[in-house]
Amino acid sequence: MTDHQPVDGTDHPLADHEPPAPAGAAAHQPVGDDLHRWVLDLVDTLGVDPDAVDIDVLLDLARDVAHAVGRPAVPVTAFLVGCAVGADGGDRVALERAVARVQGRTAVWPGATT
């Protein structure tokens, strides 16, 4: 485990990202500033290329998976997408490829409502 200081976000590539609060979001869910700070901290903690992170794309993917397959599939899918991105170079292009493949599956999943 490495010690680190939280990222303040002022010079970070994700610093200008301000995700909208999802409709019906529970008060305990990290949205807006909380989500933004959490992602900045994790990017630093995990040594992830910040250019490979697109919060809106990941939230959209989570929504699509939840509607097509079910909510329990969301964290498992996120893990598998992360593995695929890491195995494919860990950059933005790898994220886009992995997300496109998963979206292709959600579109044809039996009972999908997306």
MMTF fields as JSON, N, C-alpha, C and O atoms, coordinates in Angstrom:
{
  "mmtfVersion": "1.0.0",
  "mmtfProducer": "UNKNOWN",
  "numBonds": 455,
  "numAtoms": 456,
  "numGroups": 114,
  "numChains": 1,
  "numModels": 1,
  "chainsPerModel": [1],
  "groupsPerChain": [114],
  "chainIdList": ["A"],
  "bondAtomList": [4, 2, 8, 6, 12, 10, 16, 14, 20, 18, 24, 22, 28, 26, 32, 30, 36, 34, 40, 38, 44, 42, 48, 46, 52, 50, 56, 54, 60, 58, 64, 62, 68, 66, 72, 70, 76, 74, 80, 78, 84, 82, 88, 86, 92, 90, 96, 94, 100, 98, 104, 102, 108, 106, 112, 110, 116, 114, 120, 118, 124, 122, 128, 126, 132, 130, 136, 134, 140, 138, 144, 142, 148, 146, 152, 150, 156, 154, 160, 158, 164, 162, 168, 166, 172, 170, 176, 174, 180, 178, 184, 182, 188, 186, 192, 190, 196, 194, 200, 198, 204, 202, 208, 206, 212, 210, 216, 214, 220, 218, 224, 222, 228, 226, 232, 230, 236, 234, 240, 238, 244, 242, 248, 246, 252, 250, 256, 254, 260, 258, 264, 262, 268, 266, 272, 270, 276, 274, 280, 278, 284, 282, 288, 286, 292, 290, 296, 294, 300, 298, 304, 302, 308, 306, 312, 310, 316, 314, 320, 318, 324, 322, 328, 326, 332, 330, 336, 334, 340, 338, 344, 342, 348, 346, 352, 350, 356, 354, 360, 358, 364, 362, 368, 366, 372, 370, 376, 374, 380, 378, 384, 382, 388, 386, 392, 390, 396, 394, 400, 398, 404, 402, 408, 406, 412, 410, 416, 414, 420, 418, 424, 422, 428, 426, 432, 430, 436, 434, 440, 438, 444, 442, 448, 446, 452, 450],
  "bondOrderList": [1, 1, 1, 1, 1, 1, 1, 1, 1, 1, 1, 1, 1, 1, 1, 1, 1, 1, 1, 1, 1, 1, 1, 1, 1, 1, 1, 1, 1, 1, 1, 1, 1, 1, 1, 1, 1, 1, 1, 1, 1, 1, 1, 1, 1, 1, 1, 1, 1, 1, 1, 1, 1, 1, 1, 1, 1, 1, 1, 1, 1, 1, 1, 1, 1, 1, 1, 1, 1, 1, 1, 1, 1, 1, 1, 1, 1, 1, 1, 1, 1, 1, 1, 1, 1, 1, 1, 1, 1, 1, 1, 1, 1, 1, 1, 1, 1, 1, 1, 1, 1, 1, 1, 1, 1, 1, 1, 1, 1, 1, 1, 1, 1],
  "groupList": [{"groupName": "MET", "atomNameList": ["N", "CA", "C", "O"], "elementList": ["N", "C", "C", "O"], "formalChargeList": [0, 0, 0, 0], "bondAtomList": [1, 0, 2, 1, 3, 2], "bondOrderList": [1, 1, 2], "singleLetterCode": "M", "chemCompType": "L-PEPTIDE LINKING"}, {"groupName": "THR", "atomNameList": ["N", "CA", "C", "O"], "elementList": ["N", "C", "C", "O"], "formalChargeList": [0, 0, 0, 0], "bondAtomList": [1, 0, 2, 1, 3, 2], "bondOrderList": [1, 1, 2], "singleLetterCode": "T", "chemCompType": "L-PEPTIDE LINKING"}, {"groupName": "ASP", "atomNameList": ["N", "CA", "C", "O"], "elementList": ["N", "C", "C", "O"], "formalChargeList": [0, 0, 0, 0], "bondAtomList": [1, 0, 2, 1, 3, 2], "bondOrderList": [1, 1, 2], "singleLetterCode": "D", "chemCompType": "L-PEPTIDE LINKING"}, {"groupName": "HIS", "atomNameList": ["N", "CA", "C", "O"], "elementList": ["N", "C", "C", "O"], "formalChargeList": [0, 0, 0, 0], "bondAtomList": [1, 0, 2, 1, 3, 2], "bondOrderList": [1, 1, 2], "singleLetterCode": "H", "chemCompType": "L-PEPTIDE LINKING"}, {"groupName": "GLN", "atomNameList": ["N", "CA", "C", "O"], "elementList": ["N", "C", "C", "O"], "formalChargeList": [0, 0, 0, 0], "bondAtomList": [1, 0, 2, 1, 3, 2], "bondOrderList": [1, 1, 2], "singleLetterCode": "Q", "chemCompType": "L-PEPTIDE LINKING"}, {"groupName": "PRO", "atomNameList": ["N", "CA", "C", "O"], "elementList": ["N", "C", "C", "O"], "formalChargeList": [0, 0, 0, 0], "bondAtomList": [1, 0, 2, 1, 3, 2], "bondOrderList": [1, 1, 2], "singleLetterCode": "P", "chemCompType": "L-PEPTIDE LINKING"}, {"groupName": "VAL", "atomNameList": ["N", "CA", "C", "O"], "elementList": ["N", "C", "C", "O"], "formalChargeList": [0, 0, 0, 0], "bondAtomList": [1, 0, 2, 1, 3, 2], "bondOrderList": [1, 1, 2], "singleLetterCode": "V", "chemCompType": "L-PEPTIDE LINKING"}, {"groupName": "GLY", "atomNameList": ["N", "CA", "C", "O"], "elementList": ["N", "C", "C", "O"], "formalChargeList": [0, 0, 0, 0], "bondAtomList": [1, 0, 2, 1, 3, 2], "bondOrderList": [1, 1, 2], "singleLetterCode": "G", "chemCompType": "PEPTIDE LINKING"}, {"groupName": "LEU", "atomNameList": ["N", "CA", "C", "O"], "elementList": ["N", "C", "C", "O"], "formalChargeList": [0, 0, 0, 0], "bondAtomList": [1, 0, 2, 1, 3, 2], "bondOrderList": [1, 1, 2], "singleLetterCode": "L", "chemCompType": "L-PEPTIDE LINKING"}, {"groupName": "ALA", "atomNameList": ["N", "CA", "C", "O"], "elementList": ["N", "C", "C", "O"], "formalChargeList": [0, 0, 0, 0], "bondAtomList": [1, 0, 2, 1, 3, 2], "bondOrderList": [1, 1, 2], "singleLetterCode": "A", "chemCompType": "L-PEPTIDE LINKING"}, {"groupName": "GLU", "atomNameList": ["N", "CA", "C", "O"], "elementList": ["N", "C", "C", "O"], "formalChargeList": [0, 0, 0, 0], "bondAtomList": [1, 0, 2, 1, 3, 2], "bondOrderList": [1, 1, 2], "singleLetterCode": "E", "chemCompType": "L-PEPTIDE LINKING"}, {"groupName": "ARG", "atomNameList": ["N", "CA", "C", "O"], "elementList": ["N", "C", "C", "O"], "formalChargeList": [0, 0, 0, 0], "bondAtomList": [1, 0, 2, 1, 3, 2], "bondOrderList": [1, 1, 2], "singleLetterCode": "R", "chemCompType": "L-PEPTIDE LINKING"}, {"groupName": "TRP", "atomNameList": ["N", "CA", "C", "O"], "elementList": ["N", "C", "C", "O"], "formalChargeList": [0, 0, 0, 0], "bondAtomList": [1, 0, 2, 1, 3, 2], "bondOrderList": [1, 1, 2], "singleLetterCode": "W", "chemCompType": "L-PEPTIDE LINKING"}, {"groupName": "ILE", "atomNameList": ["N", "CA", "C", "O"], "elementList": ["N", "C", "C", "O"], "formalChargeList": [0, 0, 0, 0], "bondAtomList": [1, 0, 2, 1, 3, 2], "bondOrderList": [1, 1, 2], "singleLetterCode": "I", "chemCompType": "L-PEPTIDE LINKING"}, {"groupName": "PHE", "atomNameList": ["N", "CA", "C", "O"], "elementList": ["N", "C", "C", "O"], "formalChargeList": [0, 0, 0, 0], "bondAtomList": [1, 0, 2, 1, 3, 2], "bondOrderList": [1, 1, 2], "singleLetterCode": "F", "chemCompType": "L-PEPTIDE LINKING"}, {"groupName": "CYS", "atomNameList": ["N", "CA", "C", "O"], "elementList": ["N", "C", "C", "O"], "formalChargeList": [0, 0, 0, 0], "bondAtomList": [1, 0, 2, 1, 3, 2], "bondOrderList": [1, 1, 2], "singleLetterCode": "C", "chemCompType": "L-PEPTIDE LINKING"}],
  "groupTypeList": [0, 1, 2, 3, 4, 5, 6, 2, 7, 1, 2, 3, 5, 8, 9, 2, 3, 10, 5, 5, 9, 5, 9, 7, 9, 9, 9, 3, 4, 5, 6, 7, 2, 2, 8, 3, 11, 12, 6, 8, 2, 8, 6, 2, 1, 8, 7, 6, 2, 5, 2, 9, 6, 2, 13, 2, 6, 8, 8, 2, 8, 9, 11, 2, 6, 9, 3, 9, 6, 7, 11, 5, 9, 6, 5, 6, 1, 9, 14, 8, 6, 7, 15, 9, 6, 7, 9, 2, 7, 7, 2, 11, 6, 9, 8, 10, 11, 9, 6, 9, 11, 6, 4, 7, 11, 1, 9, 6, 12, 5, 7, 9, 1, 1],
  "groupIdList": [1, 2, 3, 4, 5, 6, 7, 8, 9, 10, 11, 12, 13, 14, 15, 16, 17, 18, 19, 20, 21, 22, 23, 24, 25, 26, 27, 28, 29, 30, 31, 32, 33, 34, 35, 36, 37, 38, 39, 40, 41, 42, 43, 44, 45, 46, 47, 48, 49, 50, 51, 52, 53, 54, 55, 56, 57, 58, 59, 60, 61, 62, 63, 64, 65, 66, 67, 68, 69, 70, 71, 72, 73, 74, 75, 76, 77, 78, 79, 80, 81, 82, 83, 84, 85, 86, 87, 88, 89, 90, 91, 92, 93, 94, 95, 96, 97, 98, 99, 100, 101, 102, 103, 104, 105, 106, 107, 108, 109, 110, 111, 112, 113, 114],
  "secStructList": [7, 7, 7, 7, 7, 7, 7, 7, 7, 6, 6, 1, 6, 6, 6, 6, 7, 7, 7, 7, 7, 7, 6, 6, 7, 7, 6, 6, 1, 7, 7, 6, 2, 2, 2, 2, 2, 2, 2, 2, 2, 2, 2, 2, 2, 2, 6, 7, 7, 4, 4, 4, 7, 7, 2, 2, 2, 2, 2, 2, 2, 2, 2, 2, 2, 2, 2, 2, 6, 7, 6, 6, 2, 2, 2, 2, 2, 2, 2, 2, 2, 2, 2, 2, 2, 2, 2, 6, 6, 1, 1, 2, 2, 2, 2, 2, 2, 2, 2, 2, 2, 2, 2, 2, 2, 2, 2, 2, 1, 6, 6, 7, 7, 7],
  "xCoordList": [0.847, 0.0, 0.89, 1.846, 0.596, 1.404, 0.66, -0.564, 1.433, 0.838, 0.727, 1.598, -0.344, -0.53, -1.35, -2.055, -1.247, -2.068, -3.243, -3.07, -4.442, -5.566, -5.265, -4.602, -5.746, -5.561, -6.516, -7.708, -6.009, -6.915, -7.671, -8.694, -7.186, -7.928, -7.708, -8.256, -6.93, -6.818, -6.097, -6.446, -5.104, -4.364, -4.569, -3.772, -5.582, -5.831, -6.7, -7.592, -6.472, -7.28, -8.774, -9.581, -9.161, -10.584, -11.144, -12.304, -10.343, -10.748, -11.988, -12.752, -12.212, -13.364, -14.61, -15.673, -14.507, -15.673, -16.644, -16.257, -17.881, -18.931, -20.126, -21.022, -20.163, -21.241, -22.578, -22.64, -23.651, -24.973, -25.421, -25.048, -26.217, -26.781, -27.84, -28.728, -27.767, -28.77, -30.14, -30.26, -31.171, -32.538, -32.809, -32.487, -33.396, -33.743, -32.561, -32.674, -31.428, -30.242, -30.481, -31.002, -30.101, -30.226, -29.211, -28.157, -29.528, -28.673, -27.275, -26.328, -27.115, -25.814, -24.933, -23.764, -25.457, -24.651, -23.721, -24.133, -22.462, -21.557, -21.934, -21.859, -22.331, -22.667, -21.968, -21.531, -21.867, -21.27, -19.863, -18.992, -19.656, -18.321, -17.791, -16.603, -18.667, -18.207, -17.694, -16.626, -18.444, -18.02, -16.726, -15.798, -16.675, -15.497, -14.257, -13.221, -14.359, -13.221, -12.84, -11.656, -13.839, -13.583, -12.79, -11.803, -13.218, -12.539, -11.119, -10.186, -10.947, -9.602, -8.69, -7.528, -9.212, -8.417, -8.067, -6.927, -9.044, -8.781, -7.81, -6.966, -7.919, -6.978, -5.556, -4.649, -5.373, -4.057, -3.653, -2.531, -4.554, -4.268, -3.93, -3.004, -4.684, -4.525, -3.525, -3.207, -3.026, -2.076, -2.694, -2.044, -3.949, -4.679, -4.444, -4.384, -4.311, -4.183, -5.482, -6.527, -5.452, -6.688, -7.364, -8.577, -6.592, -7.185, -8.042, -8.873, -7.848, -8.631, -9.966, -10.8, -10.182, -11.4, -12.404, -12.104, -13.58, -14.684, -15.885, -16.57, -16.129, -17.18, -18.535, -19.283, -18.859, -20.165, -20.333, -21.399, -19.301, -19.358, -19.558, -20.353, -18.846, -18.968, -20.335, -20.898, -20.872, -22.215, -23.274, -24.222, -23.111, -24.05, -23.98, -25.006, -22.773, -22.612, -23.268, -23.944, -23.07, -23.692, -25.211, -25.867, -25.764, -27.213, -27.674, -28.658, -26.96, -27.341, -27.293, -28.187, -26.261, -26.13, -27.24, -27.831, -27.523, -28.583, -29.929, -30.704, -30.213, -31.487, -31.535, -32.577, -30.42, -30.416, -30.305, -30.968, -29.477, -29.178, -29.734, -30.428, -29.431, -29.867, -28.801, -27.621, -29.216, -28.288, -27.112, -26.003, -27.295, -26.127, -25.026, -23.873, -25.367, -24.369, -23.473, -22.417, -23.873, -23.116, -21.709, -20.752, -21.523, -20.145, -19.274, -18.074, -19.867, -19.095, -18.662, -17.522, -19.578, -19.254, -18.171, -17.246, -18.28, -17.27, -15.893, -14.892, -15.849, -14.584, -14.03, -12.852, -14.884, -14.433, -14.0, -13.02, -14.714, -14.309, -12.947, -12.081, -12.751, -11.453, -10.33, -9.244, -10.597, -9.598, -9.293, -8.133, -10.342, -10.164, -9.383, -8.512, -9.689, -8.98, -7.508, -6.632, -7.235, -5.848, -5.082, -3.917, -5.731, -5.08, -4.85, -4.01, -5.611, -5.546, -4.775, -4.931, -3.957, -3.115, -3.479, -2.671, -4.667, -5.049, -5.287, -5.256, -5.524, -5.738, -7.196, -8.039, -7.465, -8.826, -9.358, -10.533, -8.524, -8.947, -9.351, -10.332, -8.606, -8.944, -10.284, -11.076, -10.545, -11.842, -12.958, -13.975, -12.77, -13.803, -14.087, -15.24, -13.029, -13.227, -14.0, -14.934, -13.616, -14.29, -15.745, -16.629, -15.997, -17.369, -18.208, -19.353, -17.662, -18.409, -18.771, -19.879, -17.845, -18.138, -19.251, -20.144, -19.199, -20.242, -21.577, -22.614, -21.567, -22.816, -23.417, -24.637, -22.576, -23.068, -23.779, -24.787, -23.265, -23.903, -25.201, -26.189, -25.208, -26.432, -27.56, -28.729, -27.212, -28.241, -28.986, -30.149, -28.335, -28.967, -29.293, -29.748, -29.066, -29.324, -30.824, -31.608, -31.239, -32.673, -33.328, -32.863, -34.403, -35.128, -34.57, -35.015, -33.592, -32.992, -34.035, -34.88, -33.967, -34.885, -34.161, -34.726, -32.919, -32.152, -32.483, -31.932],
  "yCoordList": [-1.175, 0.0, 1.234, 1.301, 2.207, 3.408, 4.56, 4.656, 5.449, 6.656, 7.68, 7.773, 8.445, 9.468, 10.6, 10.433, 11.72, 12.864, 12.924, 12.657, 13.268, 13.407, 14.452, 15.453, 14.217, 15.144, 16.307, 16.095, 17.542, 18.677, 18.997, 19.68, 18.516, 18.63, 19.904, 20.033, 20.862, 22.132, 22.023, 22.732, 21.156, 21.006, 19.638, 19.21, 18.973, 17.604, 17.597, 18.437, 16.672, 16.623, 16.454, 16.83, 15.902, 15.732, 16.892, 16.848, 17.931, 19.005, 19.75, 20.238, 19.853, 20.594, 19.748, 20.27, 18.454, 17.581, 17.838, 17.791, 18.104, 18.327, 17.487, 17.976, 16.215, 15.333, 15.755, 16.197, 15.625, 15.954, 14.888, 13.72, 15.308, 14.341, 13.527, 14.1, 12.202, 11.381, 11.577, 11.822, 11.469, 11.611, 10.559, 9.384, 10.981, 10.049, 9.55, 8.534, 10.236, 9.789, 9.887, 10.888, 8.855, 8.858, 9.823, 10.063, 10.374, 11.377, 10.844, 11.63, 9.549, 8.997, 8.663, 8.321, 8.752, 8.432, 9.597, 10.754, 9.307, 10.399, 11.01, 10.345, 12.258, 12.97, 14.316, 14.785, 14.926, 16.245, 16.269, 15.514, 17.159, 17.34, 16.079, 15.773, 15.343, 14.12, 13.094, 12.514, 12.873, 11.926, 12.401, 11.619, 13.676, 14.264, 14.066, 13.615, 14.397, 14.232, 12.767, 12.434, 11.888, 10.447, 9.941, 9.224, 10.311, 9.851, 10.404, 9.675, 11.676, 12.256, 11.525, 11.258, 11.207, 10.5, 9.091, 8.65, 8.383, 7.019, 6.982, 6.089, 7.94, 8.005, 8.097, 7.421, 8.935, 9.095, 7.843, 7.357, 7.326, 6.164, 4.929, 4.19, 4.706, 3.489, 3.636, 2.656, 4.854, 5.068, 4.914, 4.44, 5.314, 5.204, 6.457, 7.564, 6.277, 7.404, 8.209, 7.691, 9.455, 10.235, 10.474, 10.678, 10.45, 10.627, 9.438, 9.55, 8.298, 7.101, 7.09, 6.221, 8.04, 8.06, 9.041, 10.222, 8.546, 9.396, 9.041, 8.048, 9.849, 9.562, 9.415, 8.49, 10.307, 10.244, 8.95, 8.336, 8.531, 7.279, 6.099, 5.203, 6.093, 4.985, 4.959, 3.886, 6.133, 6.179, 5.737, 5.038, 6.145, 5.701, 4.187, 3.524, 3.65, 2.206, 1.488, 0.475, 2.006, 1.405, 1.406, 0.423, 2.499, 2.584, 1.546, 0.843, 1.45, 0.5, -0.94, -1.734, -1.27, -2.627, -2.897, -3.977, -1.928, -2.106, -2.356, -3.192, -1.639, -1.808, -3.09, -3.741, -3.45, -4.627, -5.936, -6.918, -5.95, -7.194, -7.157, -8.08, -6.11, -5.955, -5.25, -5.289, -4.609, -3.831, -4.635, -4.103, -5.886, -6.629, -6.816, -7.069, -6.695, -6.858, -5.63, -5.717, -4.495, -3.254, -3.33, -3.084, -3.654, -3.67, -4.746, -4.544, -5.876, -6.939, -6.473, -6.694, -5.828, -5.301, -4.235, -4.213, -3.352, -2.304, -2.917, -2.446, -3.959, -4.646, -5.242, -5.075, -5.936, -6.577, -5.547, -5.764, -4.43, -3.356, -2.816, -2.583, -2.615, -2.15, -3.114, -2.698, -4.408, -5.422, -5.346, -5.399, -5.221, -5.15, -3.903, -3.965, -2.777, -1.534, -1.672, -1.299, -2.202, -2.394, -3.326, -3.078, -4.398, -5.369, -4.817, -5.318, -3.769, -3.208, -1.885, -1.104, -1.634, -0.44, 0.605, 1.49, 0.532, 1.437, 2.874, 3.763, 3.124, 4.498, 4.726, 3.836, 5.934, 6.324, 5.451, 5.083, 5.12, 4.276, 2.895, 2.321, 2.367, 1.062, 1.125, 0.186, 2.23, 2.408, 2.433, 1.758, 3.202, 3.307, 1.953, 1.617, 1.175, -0.158, -1.075, -1.757, -1.094, -1.968, -1.561, -2.417, -0.275, 0.211, -0.134, -0.563, 0.047, -0.279, -1.76, -2.118, -2.617, -4.057, -4.394, -5.182, -3.8, -4.071, -3.49, -4.135, -2.291, -1.706, -2.571, -2.699, -3.158, -4.071, -5.267, -5.731, -5.767, -6.901, -6.475, -7.208, -5.29, -4.863, -4.618, -4.83, -4.172, -3.88, -5.127, -5.046, -6.267, -7.503, -8.473, -9.589, -8.058, -8.946, -9.197, -8.25, -10.447, -10.759, -9.955, -9.96, -9.276, -8.474, -7.088, -6.368, -6.69, -5.369, -4.288, -4.393, -3.242, -2.116, -0.843, 0.243, -0.947, 0.245, 0.698, 1.691],
  "zCoordList": [0.0, 0.0, 0.0, 0.772, -0.847, -0.91, -0.269, -0.355, 0.388, 0.946, -0.162, -1.026, -0.134, -1.15, -0.568, 0.427, -1.187, -0.824, -1.787, -2.977, -1.302, -2.22, -3.282, -3.012, -4.462, -5.569, -5.379, -5.159, -5.459, -5.294, -6.569, -6.523, -7.714, -8.96, -9.74, -10.835, -9.235, -9.927, -11.261, -12.205, -11.361, -12.616, -13.233, -14.068, -12.854, -13.285, -14.54, -14.657, -15.489, -16.713, -16.461, -17.312, -15.321, -15.023, -14.211, -13.803, -13.967, -13.064, -13.534, -12.701, -14.82, -15.323, -15.456, -15.79, -15.203, -15.341, -14.207, -13.039, -14.525, -13.538, -13.93, -14.618, -13.502, -13.93, -13.344, -12.197, -14.12, -13.594, -12.599, -12.709, -11.639, -10.695, -11.418, -12.049, -11.339, -12.006, -11.385, -10.184, -12.207, -11.725, -10.662, -10.843, -9.563, -8.5, -7.695, -7.01, -7.759, -7.027, -5.528, -5.034, -4.824, -3.37, -2.775, -3.363, -1.615, -0.986, -0.671, -0.623, -0.455, -0.086, -1.282, -1.101, -2.488, -3.664, -3.975, -3.889, -4.34, -4.681, -6.025, -7.058, -6.011, -7.238, -7.217, -6.166, -8.373, -8.456, -7.905, -8.336, -6.936, -6.366, -5.691, -5.794, -4.998, -4.33, -5.335, -5.142, -6.394, -7.426, -8.072, -8.275, -8.388, -9.018, -8.141, -8.628, -6.862, -5.941, -5.8, -5.754, -5.73, -5.603, -6.805, -6.643, -8.001, -9.218, -9.278, -9.613, -8.959, -8.956, -7.977, -8.284, -6.812, -5.812, -6.292, -6.144, -6.867, -7.335, -8.507, -8.584, -9.417, -10.544, -10.003, -10.49, -8.998, -8.393, -7.616, -7.759, -6.805, -5.96, -6.778, -6.445, -7.849, -8.65, -9.79, -10.464, -10.014, -11.095, -12.469, -13.401, -12.595, -13.859, -14.69, -14.155, -15.992, -16.909, -16.86, -17.255, -16.389, -16.285, -17.63, -17.685, -18.714, -20.04, -20.444, -21.345, -19.785, -20.102, -19.372, -19.627, -18.47, -17.657, -18.249, -18.427, -18.546, -18.991, -18.125, -18.371, -17.125, -16.152, -16.823, -16.508, -17.737, -18.401, -19.185, -19.142, -19.897, -20.664, -19.721, -20.006, -18.61, -17.66, -16.983, -16.764, -16.65, -16.058, -17.062, -16.704, -18.321, -19.36, -19.539, -19.687, -19.523, -19.652, -18.474, -18.659, -17.275, -16.091, -16.217, -15.873, -16.705, -16.909, -17.916, -17.687, -19.034, -20.082, -19.576, -19.868, -18.826, -18.286, -17.275, -17.273, -16.424, -15.426, -16.092, -15.628, -17.172, -17.873, -18.693, -18.771, -19.299, -20.177, -19.402, -19.736, -18.382, -17.678, -16.257, -15.83, -15.546, -14.162, -13.358, -13.704, -12.289, -11.472, -10.932, -10.887, -10.521, -10.019, -11.072, -10.721, -12.338, -13.397, -13.545, -14.171, -12.985, -13.18, -12.585, -13.319, -11.309, -10.792, -11.433, -11.621, -11.763, -12.419, -13.806, -14.215, -14.524, -15.853, -15.752, -16.563, -14.763, -14.588, -14.343, -14.883, -13.536, -13.284, -14.578, -14.892, -15.321, -16.565, -17.599, -18.312, -17.69, -18.61, -18.182, -19.026, -16.889, -16.404, -16.75, -17.154, -16.589, -16.965, -18.46, -18.868, -19.27, -20.726, -21.124, -21.991, -20.497, -20.802, -20.429, -21.209, -19.251, -18.827, -19.743, -20.057, -20.173, -21.056, -22.456, -23.204, -22.803, -24.155, -24.188, -25.126, -23.186, -23.209, -22.175, -21.893, -21.601, -20.529, -20.926, -20.075, -22.204, -22.644, -23.048, -22.933, -23.52, -23.903, -25.036, -25.029, -25.993, -27.114, -26.604, -27.075, -25.652, -25.07, -24.349, -24.426, -23.646, -22.989, -24.023, -23.862, -25.072, -26.108, -26.749, -27.018, -26.993, -27.582, -26.643, -27.065, -25.386, -24.415, -24.232, -24.2, -24.113, -23.939, -25.16, -25.02, -26.343, -27.566, -27.609, -28.007, -27.205, -27.207, -26.218, -26.529, -25.03, -24.033, -24.49, -24.334, -25.048, -25.551, -26.652, -26.746, -27.475, -28.503, -27.894, -28.428, -26.789, -26.108, -25.424, -25.467, -24.789, -24.1, -25.087, -24.765, -26.288, -27.293, -27.739, -28.135, -27.68, -28.156, -27.023, -27.273, -25.792, -24.661, -24.543, -24.606, -24.373, -24.258, -23.131, -21.992, -23.474, -22.493, -22.291, -21.397, -23.114, -22.965, -23.184, -24.074, -22.358, -22.479, -22.855, -22.729, -23.317, -23.671, -25.064, -25.538]
}
